Amino acid sequence: MTSVKLRFLLSIFLFGTIGFFLRFVTVPTEIVVFFRAFIGLITLLVIMRIRGVKIDRAKIKRHFIPLVLSGVFLGLNWVFLFASYMHTTVAIASLCNYMAPIILVVVAPVLLSEKISVQKLACVIAALIGMLLLSGVFSGSGGRADPVGITLGLAGAACFVGLAVLNRKVPEVGFYDRSAVQLGASSVVVLIYAFIVNVGKEIHVDAKSVLIIFMLGILHTGIAYCFYFDGLARLPLTTYAILGYFEPVIAVLCSVFLLHERMSVTGVIGTVMIIGAALISELLPSETKKRKVVR
């Protein structure tokens, strides 16, 4: 396995463990999101300086609006996902958030002018059934799969779809430039939101929360983003997609073995269906590739 793959897998592992560490933070999630974005931005800029990567101001200026909007979606994705962690299990929150690739398949024909195949439509249906199984609708229990947590997780997925669509609109902007602008924009948006919802409230901060927030900003955002975008730029698209779906698997394993969160049999089946549908959807050849083969 190449060093690029190992670094990419490390970033995926770090992303998958965020939900676990958030359970030990006493600070409101929106404040955690702000500091994660801000500290991550500073860390990213330092890494760019060390590696000699210069910011392309001309390209950023040409695509300023979609870059900023994508940063807004990034910040909202984190806010909704982190809030979902507090209302339901880490496993369910992560899997709801990872409905984003399935949603992308649905909106692609309209927003990206990309056709959807029968096979991918089947993956969408399988993922939706998996979500129903995971929510506990059929078993009548569902544990901590309350509607609020699931709704927040799906809202985070919708925001990620917005981020992904806008990223497709600015392909000429480099990954480092793109992530720097997105982290900056997301930190500003989340700061405004955090101020509005927490004004006049008493916030309890302990040393453990501070350490975790700095770790999430430096390690899970600044450094992890460098590894992630380096892999995104250099790994084959199929490899990137397959390895990327290890994140919800890691989140589920953390929730079960470290947080001792219980999942019903139907929840396990739903989990397998969602991850399986996402993987199969990415492995299926695109319509563009099919047309090229025919030619």
Secondary structure, DSSP 8 states (H G I E B T S, - for coil): --HHHHHHHHHHHHHHTHHHHHTT--S-HHHHHHHHHHHHHHHHHHHHHHHT----HHHHHHTHHHHHHHHHHHHHHHHHHHHHHHHS-HHHHHHHHTTHHHHHHHHIIIII-----HHHHHHHHHHHHHHHHHHTTTTT--TT--HHHHHHHHHHHHHHHHHHHHHHT-TTS-HHHHHHHHHHHHHHHHHHHHHHHHTT------HHHHHHHHHHHIIIIIIHHHHHHHHHHHS-HHHHHHHHTHHHHHHHHHHHHTS-----HHHHHHHHHHHHHHHHHHHS--HHHHHHHH-
